[in-house]
Amino acid sequence: MLLRLLRSGSHVTKCRAAISLGQLSESTLNTTCHSSKKKERGSFWCFTHSSPQLPEDLCKVHGGTCSIEKSFCLLEAQALPLLIKTLEEKEPAVVEAALGALATLLYDEFWEQGADAIAEERGVGPIVRLLTTGTPRVQESALWILERFFRRNTFREKYGNMAQMALISLTQDGTNKARHYAARILAHLNILQEQSSYF
């Protein structure tokens, strides 16, 4: 129902649907691997990403058994394509809410797997474009996400040139938070030293 509302609702409805999807996605952490780290070994059914091979029915981001009904996983709900499409909306609040939902796949426990999942749905380019078209709040959210992507050499090589000029501009004209994240990404791209005053 939330995906249907995100696809065809009003701006307010789309915004609230995206926020709700993000909140549900955060619940995934409490029903797969993230929660198991707080439990005694063997008390929760979970596989870690260090396993040589994960069975095919395990979530490629969370590493455990995910479902739409029980763990509210965005991948299982096939929500990624629609959330990425939502980044093209004109209403900043809707875009920011969609970025917030996508960010739930990039938490420290599994950010690499989440980055791969978003990239497979061609989500990196639209997020990079928000650096020049988004409001300051949207830019900050996009930068938080992109900082994780640009930790990986694969994404630096593929999207670094596309993002470079916008990042340099944000270190000069962005908000304090945007300047900080833009500088960190430029450091990943070996364009700015980590000793820079931007940090």
Order of alpha helices (4+ residues) and beta strands (2+ residues): alpha-alpha-alpha-alpha-alpha-alpha-alpha-alpha-alpha-alpha
